[in-house]
Structure formats: C-alpha cells, structure tokens
Amino acid sequence: YSQSCLCAAMNLEPPDLSAPIDVSNMPREEGMSRAAMRRRAEEQVRAQQNQSVPMKLARIYNAAVTHIRHHLPMVAYALGEADGDAALVQLVHVEAEKRSVDILRESMAERELGRTVRRAEVVATKVEGRYASVSGKSGDELDGGMFGMDENNIANVIMGLGGGGDAAGTDIVARRNAAQREDCGFTIEVGNLSDVDAALEEWALCMQHTESYERFIRHAVKEVIKARKLRREQKREERRRLREMEEAKNRDDGGGESALLGTPTTPRKTAAENEEEFDDEVEERIEILPPHTALNEVAAEIGGYYSSLERCLLLASLQRAFVHANFPDDSTFTEVAIGNNSGGAHNSFYHGRRAAPLQTNLVEECLFAARRSTLRAFATGHTGTASAAANVCVDVLGRVLL
C-alpha cells in the first residue's frame, strides 16, 4: 500500500489531452462555471506536459519527503521492533533515486552535456590564452595594444580629441561589434552568454533540489538510527530491572539456606545478558543507506560539468568586459566620487562639458561576473561544486584581471 501511494504521487506521465477531462472532483470556486473549470484543468494538464527538469525533480523529492513525514512516525511506532522504519526509508529512497537518476541521465544525454563541456574547455583555454598570456609583455610588444587597441587612441576617443568626433564614435561601435564577434568561438561552440547562463541556472537548481533531498534523507536515517538506539536502551533497562527483581526474589527465597550452608554466590552472566550483547553488536552493523549512492554519483558528475561550464562563462564575461573597456562609450565609465561632484554619468567629455574624473567599469564588471558565479555555485549546496567554483574564480581573476 505504501509503495503504491508513493508511486502514484511520483507519477510524471501527463494525462492524455484527447481524453475528456473529469472536472467533477475539482474544487469549484464561487461563481465559476463548468467551462471555466474545464479550461483550468486543461491548463494544468498542459503545464504538467511542459515540466522542466527541476520541476520534475522537485515533484519527486516533494513526494518522497511528504511520504516519509506522514508515514514514518506511524511505522516506527507499530513496526519499529521489526525494523519497519528502516525499511520504509529504504523503499522511499529507492523509488526516488531510480526516477531522479533516470531524469538526470536523460537530460544530460539529450543536451549532450559532456560534449558541450569539452568544447567549452577548448574555448576557455583560448580565451585565457588571449588575455593571460599577455600579462608579462609590455605594450610595445603587442600589436594594437594589450587588448587590441592602442591606448592613445582610447584616450583620444574618450576626450573627443583627434578630430572627426562622430566618425570616431561610429568607428568605435563598428570595431566593438567586430571584437565581440571574435570571441574565440564561444558563441558558435557553446552558445551566447544569456543561453549558457540560463542553462547553468537550471543545472544549479537541479543540484540544489538533489542536495536538499539528500540532506533530508540522511537526516531521516539518523533519526531512525537514534530511535533504534533508544528502543534498545529501553529494552536493556527493562531487562536489567527484571533481573534485579528476580535476583532480589531469589535472595529472599534462598538467602537463609545459603547463609547456613556457607556457599558464596558468584555473579555470572546469564543467557539473556549474552544474547543482549550479541544483539547490540548486530544492530550496530545495520546499514540503512550506503555512504555513496547512485544519486550522489550523478550529482558529483553534474557538479564537475557545471564547474567547467561556469569557468568558461566567467572567462567569456571577462572577455566582454575587456571589449567594452577597449572600445568605450558613456556606458563604460562612471564618475569618480570626489568632493561635492554629483554629476551624472552622461556629463562626460563626449558632450563637450567638463565633468568629474572618470573611471572605467572594467573591474566592477569582472567582479560582478565572479560574484554571480560563486553565489550560484554556493546556492547549489553541493560542497564539491562550491569549492571548485570558488577556486576557478580566484584563479581566473588572478591570471586575467590582475
């Protein structure tokens, strides 16, 4: 019965839209017609058909958690002596793990995650080689400046010098667009920044759901083990009291005769005590869940792929920041807060007005990209992924930005 209820709650097969929808069991709001109820039911069916991977995992994990929370106290009370609580946790975890692993494996194969990660690693190596390899060279050794443009030309464009203001601005826009297209193959091999960022958000959400379920099921296992220990201690205490009562009764019955005969009594372990010690040793060795499950393996594999994609996305974001800094306009600079200067960002040299000193947004853009990557990795709750993402951000910022 428990397994049938659990499987029904975890069922992800959407109902057939061609079949008539029964709205007799749906809650009806005041003033709602049956046609409106039927339309709402059809919308729910369509939403169920278009479920994303995180939504499917959330439904499976929520069903498993709800089932354990509802049934575990009753099973522990009624069948605790027969290890019914441990069997219930094992049953729920097996059903949830089988479905979630299949969904994750199918999604990885459908999106060709392994192949995409291999292409992303090649692109990341090219981007890092473009910027990190020039850190030890001087500007005279590089063609067109450190990042593809002469520093004097950048200053002339910012300050409106060198003549041909509108032509220079148009040239900057054209060169920026050309530089953005030369992104070491990131757009072709991996995708544009927004699509990769959305994919990483989805994988991070999958890992977050999986890690939350993993922590809950481990906590349930600990509670079951704790309950088993409490029951064992309670039984041990009851046996001890019964022994003491029997010994006291024996002393009262045969104490006088033993004293007259002069035979000393030596305490010996009874068969019940030996059996109790043997049961304690056996119960300590019972394993409800293995230390590493198939779900842990899939989560670790996704975490490795996720870290590689996050590194590639971070390098691509830094590359875009450098392109914006090398082909600047008003949006790439902000005023330095000095004294009572309160002018806006548009009061710049482009408009021919004297404004406060300007500073580039390059560092802020790079740090924002690193902060977004690390926070997203930390939100997964997976320690290996969070550690890898933090190490990647530190390494990339040290090699590229500094």
LUMKESE-435609 format. One record per residue (C-alpha): residue number from 1; residue in three letters; x, z, y. Coordinates in nm, 3 decimals. Layout:
! LUMKESE-435609
[NUM,'ALA',[X,Z,Y]]
...
END
This chain:
! LUMKESE-435609
[1,'TYR',[0.000,0.000,0.000]]
[2,'SER',[0.277,0.090,0.245]]
[3,'GLN',[0.464,-0.233,0.176]]
[4,'SER',[0.151,-0.444,0.217]]
[5,'CYS',[0.071,-0.284,0.553]]
[6,'LEU',[0.430,-0.330,0.667]]
[7,'CYS',[0.444,-0.697,0.564]]
[8,'ALA',[0.114,-0.766,0.739]]
[9,'ALA',[0.250,-0.613,1.062]]
[10,'MET',[0.573,-0.813,1.034]]
[11,'ASN',[0.400,-1.143,0.959]]
[12,'LEU',[0.522,-1.405,1.208]]
[13,'GLU',[0.322,-1.700,1.075]]
[14,'PRO',[0.093,-1.819,1.358]]
[15,'PRO',[-0.270,-1.885,1.272]]
[16,'ASP',[-0.396,-2.240,1.244]]
[17,'LEU',[-0.543,-2.371,1.569]]
[18,'SER',[-0.754,-2.625,1.383]]
[19,'ALA',[-0.948,-2.347,1.209]]
[20,'PRO',[-1.228,-2.177,1.402]]
[21,'ILE',[-1.123,-1.855,1.571]]
[22,'ASP',[-1.325,-1.546,1.489]]
[23,'VAL',[-1.392,-1.350,1.808]]
[24,'SER',[-1.635,-1.101,1.659]]
[25,'ASN',[-1.365,-0.834,1.616]]
[26,'MET',[-1.206,-0.885,1.958]]
[27,'PRO',[-1.271,-0.621,2.227]]
[28,'ARG',[-1.521,-0.757,2.475]]
[29,'GLU',[-1.495,-0.665,2.839]]
[30,'GLU',[-1.798,-0.615,3.055]]
[31,'GLY',[-1.940,-0.941,3.181]]
[32,'MET',[-1.716,-1.158,2.959]]
[33,'SER',[-1.883,-1.443,2.778]]
[34,'ARG',[-1.804,-1.552,2.426]]
[35,'ALA',[-1.649,-1.873,2.560]]
[36,'ALA',[-1.407,-1.668,2.773]]
[37,'MET',[-1.324,-1.453,2.471]]
[38,'ARG',[-1.258,-1.767,2.266]]
[39,'ARG',[-1.028,-1.907,2.535]]
[40,'ARG',[-0.837,-1.579,2.549]]
[41,'ALA',[-0.797,-1.581,2.171]]
[42,'GLU',[-0.667,-1.939,2.180]]
[43,'GLU',[-0.413,-1.843,2.449]]
[44,'GLN',[-0.292,-1.556,2.235]]
[45,'VAL',[-0.252,-1.788,1.937]]
[46,'ARG',[-0.053,-2.039,2.144]]
[47,'ALA',[0.168,-1.761,2.279]]
[48,'GLN',[0.231,-1.647,1.923]]
[49,'GLN',[0.327,-2.000,1.821]]
[50,'ASN',[0.578,-2.029,2.107]]
[51,'GLN',[0.754,-1.699,2.045]]
[52,'SER',[1.123,-1.687,2.128]]
[53,'VAL',[1.383,-1.530,1.903]]
[54,'PRO',[1.395,-1.198,2.096]]
[55,'MET',[1.015,-1.176,2.080]]
[56,'LYS',[1.016,-1.228,1.702]]
[57,'LEU',[1.285,-0.965,1.655]]
[58,'ALA',[1.101,-0.724,1.883]]
[59,'ARG',[0.783,-0.766,1.678]]
[60,'ILE',[0.965,-0.700,1.351]]
[61,'TYR',[1.155,-0.400,1.481]]
[62,'ASN',[0.849,-0.251,1.651]]
[63,'ALA',[0.650,-0.284,1.329]]
[64,'ALA',[0.926,-0.111,1.133]]
[65,'VAL',[0.962,0.172,1.384]]
[66,'THR',[0.586,0.225,1.407]]
[67,'HIS',[0.554,0.231,1.028]]
[68,'ILE',[0.830,0.489,0.988]]
[69,'ARG',[0.700,0.711,1.265]]
[70,'HIS',[0.349,0.707,1.123]]
[71,'HIS',[0.419,0.745,0.752]]
[72,'LEU',[0.748,0.935,0.727]]
[73,'PRO',[0.611,1.285,0.808]]
[74,'MET',[0.329,1.248,0.556]]
[75,'VAL',[0.555,1.106,0.285]]
[76,'ALA',[0.818,1.374,0.345]]
[77,'TYR',[0.554,1.646,0.310]]
[78,'ALA',[0.385,1.505,0.000]]
[79,'LEU',[0.671,1.330,-0.183]]
[80,'GLY',[0.981,1.493,-0.039]]
[81,'GLU',[1.076,1.656,-0.370]]
[82,'ALA',[1.072,1.312,-0.534]]
[83,'ASP',[1.283,1.151,-0.256]]
[84,'GLY',[0.981,0.964,-0.124]]
[85,'ASP',[1.103,0.986,0.235]]
[86,'ALA',[1.435,0.825,0.148]]
[87,'ALA',[1.257,0.551,-0.048]]
[88,'LEU',[1.028,0.482,0.248]]
[89,'VAL',[1.322,0.438,0.488]]
[90,'GLN',[1.494,0.207,0.240]]
[91,'LEU',[1.179,0.000,0.192]]
[92,'VAL',[1.118,-0.046,0.565]]
[93,'HIS',[1.480,-0.132,0.636]]
[94,'VAL',[1.497,-0.388,0.355]]
[95,'GLU',[1.187,-0.567,0.482]]
[96,'ALA',[1.300,-0.561,0.847]]
[97,'GLU',[1.658,-0.661,0.765]]
[98,'LYS',[1.555,-0.953,0.545]]
[99,'ARG',[1.332,-1.103,0.813]]
[100,'SER',[1.561,-1.040,1.109]]
[101,'VAL',[1.872,-1.175,0.937]]
[102,'ASP',[1.684,-1.492,0.842]]
[103,'ILE',[1.565,-1.539,1.201]]
[104,'LEU',[1.911,-1.485,1.348]]
[105,'ARG',[2.082,-1.713,1.095]]
[106,'GLU',[1.822,-1.984,1.151]]
[107,'SER',[1.863,-1.960,1.528]]
[108,'MET',[2.242,-1.978,1.503]]
[109,'ALA',[2.221,-2.286,1.283]]
[110,'GLU',[1.957,-2.453,1.498]]
[111,'ARG',[2.159,-2.413,1.817]]
[112,'GLU',[2.493,-2.486,1.645]]
[113,'LEU',[2.637,-2.169,1.789]]
[114,'GLY',[2.967,-2.191,1.603]]
[115,'ARG',[3.035,-2.549,1.715]]
[116,'THR',[2.936,-2.467,2.073]]
[117,'VAL',[3.173,-2.170,2.078]]
[118,'ARG',[3.461,-2.384,1.952]]
[119,'ARG',[3.401,-2.637,2.230]]
[120,'ALA',[3.371,-2.354,2.482]]
[121,'GLU',[3.707,-2.213,2.377]]
[122,'VAL',[3.872,-2.551,2.439]]
[123,'VAL',[3.708,-2.577,2.782]]
[124,'ALA',[3.807,-2.218,2.868]]
[125,'THR',[4.168,-2.292,2.779]]
[126,'LYS',[4.168,-2.594,3.009]]
[127,'VAL',[4.014,-2.403,3.299]]
[128,'GLU',[4.253,-2.113,3.258]]
[129,'GLY',[4.546,-2.353,3.235]]
[130,'ARG',[4.438,-2.526,3.556]]
[131,'TYR',[4.442,-2.210,3.765]]
[132,'ALA',[4.650,-1.951,3.585]]
[133,'SER',[4.943,-2.185,3.524]]
[134,'VAL',[4.999,-2.244,3.896]]
[135,'SER',[5.025,-1.878,3.990]]
[136,'GLY',[5.403,-1.881,3.970]]
[137,'LYS',[5.454,-2.202,4.174]]
[138,'SER',[5.480,-2.245,4.545]]
[139,'GLY',[5.251,-2.465,4.750]]
[140,'ASP',[5.519,-2.737,4.795]]
[141,'GLU',[5.548,-2.781,4.417]]
[142,'LEU',[5.179,-2.861,4.379]]
[143,'ASP',[5.009,-3.186,4.470]]
[144,'GLY',[4.743,-3.129,4.732]]
[145,'GLY',[4.780,-2.753,4.749]]
[146,'MET',[4.726,-2.484,4.492]]
[147,'PHE',[4.366,-2.578,4.413]]
[148,'GLY',[4.357,-2.943,4.503]]
[149,'MET',[4.352,-2.937,4.884]]
[150,'ASP',[4.618,-2.886,5.149]]
[151,'GLU',[4.593,-2.551,5.326]]
[152,'ASN',[4.644,-2.709,5.670]]
[153,'ASN',[4.351,-2.943,5.611]]
[154,'ILE',[4.135,-2.644,5.512]]
[155,'ALA',[4.223,-2.466,5.836]]
[156,'ASN',[4.156,-2.778,6.041]]
[157,'VAL',[3.814,-2.821,5.883]]
[158,'ILE',[3.722,-2.457,5.937]]
[159,'MET',[3.826,-2.459,6.303]]
[160,'GLY',[3.692,-2.805,6.378]]
[161,'LEU',[4.040,-2.944,6.451]]
[162,'GLY',[4.193,-3.274,6.354]]
[163,'GLY',[3.915,-3.489,6.509]]
[164,'GLY',[3.614,-3.653,6.356]]
[165,'GLY',[3.411,-3.332,6.308]]
[166,'ASP',[3.107,-3.489,6.142]]
[167,'ALA',[3.321,-3.724,5.938]]
[168,'ALA',[3.539,-3.433,5.825]]
[169,'GLY',[3.231,-3.234,5.723]]
[170,'THR',[3.092,-3.529,5.529]]
[171,'ASP',[3.431,-3.578,5.362]]
[172,'ILE',[3.436,-3.211,5.262]]
[173,'VAL',[3.093,-3.239,5.098]]
[174,'ALA',[3.192,-3.554,4.908]]
[175,'ARG',[3.518,-3.401,4.788]]
[176,'ARG',[3.342,-3.081,4.687]]
[177,'ASN',[3.089,-3.274,4.479]]
[178,'ALA',[3.370,-3.468,4.316]]
[179,'ALA',[3.561,-3.146,4.242]]
[180,'GLN',[3.252,-2.986,4.089]]
[181,'ARG',[3.215,-3.282,3.854]]
[182,'GLU',[3.575,-3.238,3.738]]
[183,'ASP',[3.504,-2.907,3.563]]
[184,'CYS',[3.732,-2.955,3.260]]
[185,'GLY',[3.434,-3.080,3.059]]
[186,'PHE',[3.225,-2.762,3.088]]
[187,'THR',[2.901,-2.940,3.173]]
[188,'ILE',[2.944,-3.203,2.902]]
[189,'GLU',[3.073,-2.982,2.620]]
[190,'VAL',[2.890,-2.655,2.687]]
[191,'GLY',[2.618,-2.715,2.947]]
[192,'ASN',[2.552,-2.632,3.308]]
[193,'LEU',[2.603,-2.280,3.434]]
[194,'SER',[2.235,-2.187,3.450]]
[195,'ASP',[2.163,-2.301,3.092]]
[196,'VAL',[2.463,-2.117,2.949]]
[197,'ASP',[2.373,-1.807,3.147]]
[198,'ALA',[2.014,-1.819,3.014]]
[199,'ALA',[2.139,-1.863,2.657]]
[200,'LEU',[2.369,-1.563,2.694]]
[201,'GLU',[2.079,-1.360,2.831]]
[202,'GLU',[1.876,-1.444,2.522]]
[203,'TRP',[2.156,-1.359,2.279]]
[204,'ALA',[2.225,-1.036,2.467]]
[205,'LEU',[1.857,-0.944,2.435]]
[206,'CYS',[1.868,-1.015,2.061]]
[207,'MET',[2.169,-0.789,2.022]]
[208,'GLN',[2.004,-0.521,2.234]]
[209,'HIS',[1.692,-0.520,2.014]]
[210,'THR',[1.904,-0.515,1.699]]
[211,'GLU',[2.125,-0.233,1.822]]
[212,'SER',[1.822,-0.025,1.928]]
[213,'TYR',[1.665,-0.068,1.585]]
[214,'GLU',[1.996,0.012,1.416]]
[215,'ARG',[2.028,0.337,1.609]]
[216,'PHE',[1.670,0.433,1.527]]
[217,'ILE',[1.706,0.367,1.155]]
[218,'ARG',[2.033,0.561,1.142]]
[219,'HIS',[1.865,0.848,1.323]]
[220,'ALA',[1.580,0.838,1.069]]
[221,'VAL',[1.833,0.852,0.786]]
[222,'LYS',[1.999,1.157,0.943]]
[223,'GLU',[1.662,1.328,0.977]]
[224,'VAL',[1.580,1.257,0.612]]
[225,'ILE',[1.915,1.398,0.503]]
[226,'LYS',[1.860,1.702,0.722]]
[227,'ALA',[1.515,1.756,0.570]]
[228,'ARG',[1.665,1.728,0.221]]
[229,'LYS',[1.921,1.993,0.305]]
[230,'LEU',[1.655,2.224,0.444]]
[231,'ARG',[1.444,2.185,0.131]]
[232,'ARG',[1.747,2.251,-0.086]]
[233,'GLU',[1.836,2.562,0.109]]
[234,'GLN',[1.477,2.680,0.089]]
[235,'LYS',[1.474,2.634,-0.287]]
[236,'ARG',[1.807,2.811,-0.313]]
[237,'GLU',[1.675,3.102,-0.112]]
[238,'GLU',[1.364,3.126,-0.330]]
[239,'ARG',[1.575,3.126,-0.646]]
[240,'ARG',[1.800,3.393,-0.502]]
[241,'ARG',[1.504,3.615,-0.425]]
[242,'LEU',[1.359,3.563,-0.771]]
[243,'ARG',[1.695,3.656,-0.927]]
[244,'GLU',[1.718,3.966,-0.717]]
[245,'MET',[1.368,4.067,-0.818]]
[246,'GLU',[1.447,4.007,-1.187]]
[247,'GLU',[1.773,4.198,-1.164]]
[248,'ALA',[1.601,4.488,-0.989]]
[249,'LYS',[1.332,4.491,-1.257]]
[250,'ASN',[1.592,4.484,-1.534]]
[251,'ARG',[1.782,4.768,-1.374]]
[252,'ASP',[1.466,4.973,-1.351]]
[253,'ASP',[1.375,4.900,-1.714]]
[254,'GLY',[1.713,4.937,-1.883]]
[255,'GLY',[1.916,5.132,-1.632]]
[256,'GLY',[1.878,5.466,-1.808]]
[257,'GLU',[1.968,5.331,-2.150]]
[258,'SER',[2.279,5.153,-2.020]]
[259,'ALA',[2.398,5.466,-1.848]]
[260,'LEU',[2.362,5.675,-2.168]]
[261,'LEU',[2.550,5.420,-2.379]]
[262,'GLY',[2.825,5.375,-2.120]]
[263,'THR',[2.827,4.991,-2.136]]
[264,'PRO',[2.925,4.839,-1.800]]
[265,'THR',[2.731,4.537,-1.683]]
[266,'THR',[2.933,4.240,-1.553]]
[267,'PRO',[2.757,3.982,-1.338]]
[268,'ARG',[2.758,3.636,-1.489]]
[269,'LYS',[2.627,3.308,-1.362]]
[270,'THR',[2.300,3.218,-1.515]]
[271,'ALA',[2.196,2.870,-1.626]]
[272,'ALA',[1.976,2.840,-1.317]]
[273,'GLU',[2.275,2.903,-1.088]]
[274,'ASN',[2.487,2.643,-1.269]]
[275,'GLU',[2.203,2.393,-1.252]]
[276,'GLU',[2.161,2.465,-0.880]]
[277,'GLU',[2.530,2.397,-0.808]]
[278,'PHE',[2.513,2.074,-1.009]]
[279,'ASP',[2.205,1.961,-0.815]]
[280,'ASP',[2.381,2.032,-0.485]]
[281,'GLU',[2.676,1.814,-0.585]]
[282,'VAL',[2.446,1.531,-0.695]]
[283,'GLU',[2.234,1.544,-0.379]]
[284,'GLU',[2.536,1.526,-0.154]]
[285,'ARG',[2.630,1.190,-0.306]]
[286,'ILE',[2.292,1.023,-0.247]]
[287,'GLU',[2.323,0.728,-0.007]]
[288,'ILE',[2.009,0.612,0.168]]
[289,'LEU',[2.167,0.322,0.361]]
[290,'PRO',[2.516,0.175,0.321]]
[291,'PRO',[2.761,0.218,0.610]]
[292,'HIS',[2.760,-0.158,0.677]]
[293,'THR',[2.452,-0.367,0.617]]
[294,'ALA',[2.384,-0.740,0.638]]
[295,'LEU',[2.224,-0.682,0.977]]
[296,'ASN',[2.547,-0.525,1.103]]
[297,'GLU',[2.744,-0.826,0.984]]
[298,'VAL',[2.516,-1.072,1.164]]
[299,'ALA',[2.527,-0.862,1.482]]
[300,'ALA',[2.907,-0.850,1.470]]
[301,'GLU',[2.925,-1.228,1.419]]
[302,'ILE',[2.692,-1.292,1.711]]
[303,'GLY',[2.893,-1.047,1.921]]
[304,'GLY',[3.211,-1.246,1.859]]
[305,'TYR',[3.044,-1.572,1.955]]
[306,'TYR',[2.888,-1.405,2.256]]
[307,'SER',[3.224,-1.279,2.383]]
[308,'SER',[3.377,-1.627,2.361]]
[309,'LEU',[3.085,-1.786,2.547]]
[310,'GLU',[3.097,-1.509,2.809]]
[311,'ARG',[3.467,-1.578,2.867]]
[312,'CYS',[3.403,-1.949,2.912]]
[313,'LEU',[3.114,-1.883,3.151]]
[314,'LEU',[3.326,-1.641,3.355]]
[315,'LEU',[3.606,-1.894,3.389]]
[316,'ALA',[3.358,-2.164,3.489]]
[317,'SER',[3.210,-1.932,3.752]]
[318,'LEU',[3.557,-1.861,3.891]]
[319,'GLN',[3.625,-2.234,3.893]]
[320,'ARG',[3.312,-2.294,4.101]]
[321,'ALA',[3.414,-2.016,4.339]]
[322,'PHE',[3.754,-2.178,4.389]]
[323,'VAL',[3.592,-2.516,4.453]]
[324,'HIS',[3.367,-2.363,4.718]]
[325,'ALA',[3.665,-2.192,4.880]]
[326,'ASN',[3.876,-2.508,4.882]]
[327,'PHE',[3.601,-2.724,5.033]]
[328,'PRO',[3.439,-2.473,5.267]]
[329,'ASP',[3.139,-2.469,5.498]]
[330,'ASP',[2.948,-2.194,5.675]]
[331,'SER',[2.812,-2.051,5.348]]
[332,'THR',[3.157,-1.982,5.207]]
[333,'PHE',[3.271,-1.748,5.485]]
[334,'THR',[3.147,-1.422,5.634]]
[335,'GLU',[3.250,-1.242,5.948]]
[336,'VAL',[3.486,-0.951,5.930]]
[337,'ALA',[3.319,-0.629,6.044]]
[338,'ILE',[3.547,-0.525,6.330]]
[339,'GLY',[3.429,-0.300,6.612]]
[340,'ASN',[3.091,-0.397,6.755]]
[341,'ASN',[3.084,-0.751,6.623]]
[342,'SER',[2.734,-0.813,6.498]]
[343,'GLY',[2.713,-1.193,6.495]]
[344,'GLY',[2.559,-1.373,6.202]]
[345,'ALA',[2.737,-1.590,5.951]]
[346,'HIS',[2.628,-1.905,6.134]]
[347,'ASN',[2.814,-1.810,6.455]]
[348,'SER',[3.124,-1.985,6.331]]
[349,'PHE',[3.372,-2.242,6.452]]
[350,'TYR',[3.153,-2.517,6.313]]
[351,'HIS',[2.910,-2.461,6.601]]
[352,'GLY',[3.179,-2.450,6.867]]
[353,'ARG',[3.126,-2.085,6.958]]
[354,'ARG',[3.384,-1.812,6.946]]
[355,'ALA',[3.279,-1.559,6.679]]
[356,'ALA',[3.435,-1.273,6.489]]
[357,'PRO',[3.723,-1.342,6.247]]
[358,'LEU',[3.609,-1.499,5.921]]
[359,'GLN',[3.690,-1.403,5.565]]
[360,'THR',[3.638,-1.606,5.251]]
[361,'ASN',[3.375,-1.519,4.992]]
[362,'LEU',[3.609,-1.613,4.708]]
[363,'VAL',[3.687,-1.259,4.597]]
[364,'GLU',[3.324,-1.148,4.620]]
[365,'GLU',[3.205,-1.443,4.410]]
[366,'CYS',[3.468,-1.380,4.143]]
[367,'LEU',[3.396,-1.008,4.127]]
[368,'PHE',[3.021,-1.075,4.114]]
[369,'ALA',[3.069,-1.305,3.814]]
[370,'ALA',[3.285,-1.046,3.639]]
[371,'ARG',[3.037,-0.769,3.717]]
[372,'ARG',[2.746,-0.973,3.581]]
[373,'SER',[2.932,-1.047,3.259]]
[374,'THR',[3.035,-0.687,3.195]]
[375,'LEU',[2.693,-0.539,3.277]]
[376,'ARG',[2.521,-0.786,3.045]]
[377,'ALA',[2.763,-0.701,2.765]]
[378,'PHE',[2.717,-0.328,2.821]]
[379,'ALA',[2.338,-0.373,2.812]]
[380,'THR',[2.359,-0.503,2.455]]
[381,'GLY',[2.452,-0.155,2.334]]
[382,'HIS',[2.699,-0.307,2.087]]
[383,'THR',[3.032,-0.130,2.129]]
[384,'GLY',[3.245,-0.416,1.999]]
[385,'THR',[3.083,-0.670,2.228]]
[386,'ALA',[3.105,-0.444,2.532]]
[387,'SER',[3.472,-0.371,2.468]]
[388,'ALA',[3.554,-0.739,2.415]]
[389,'ALA',[3.371,-0.843,2.733]]
[390,'ALA',[3.547,-0.577,2.941]]
[391,'ASN',[3.886,-0.686,2.807]]
[392,'VAL',[3.801,-1.051,2.879]]
[393,'CYS',[3.704,-0.976,3.239]]
[394,'VAL',[4.018,-0.773,3.304]]
[395,'ASP',[4.239,-1.042,3.152]]
[396,'VAL',[4.071,-1.330,3.338]]
[397,'LEU',[4.075,-1.156,3.674]]
[398,'GLY',[4.438,-1.059,3.629]]
[399,'ARG',[4.551,-1.408,3.526]]
[400,'VAL',[4.334,-1.624,3.752]]
[401,'LEU',[4.229,-1.428,4.059]]
[402,'LEU',[4.529,-1.205,4.130]]
END
